[in-house]
Amino acid sequence: AAFPFSWTLAAGGALVGLVTDWVALQLLFRPVEPRRFLGVMWHGFFLRRQAEVSRDFAAFVAAELVAPRHLWRALLEGPRSSRFVEALADAFAEELPGGLGAVGG
């Protein structure tokens, strides 16, 4: 048998995974400050594009996670929507003489 113990293949795979993950993280985030190495400017891949990545990530979060349509859907249809509607009705009842009537059921 090429692998005499059943754990050797798993251990080898874990070691290869550990090393490749470590190398990938080093390439992404090191060096923090740009450095010249053999005449080539070297900087972590992510850090070099940090402003661009940050801008794109912020646009994604604004458009897809905290967009008004998602927030309103969560408030009006989410698991605690009845609490929101009750709080809204209470707030309006204090401000409006006749209240809101039968809002929210």
Summary of the structure (lengths in Angstrom):
residues: 105
radius of gyration: 27.7
end to end distance: 71.3
largest distance: 86.3
contacts: 203
relative contact order: 0.05
helix: 65%
strand: 6%
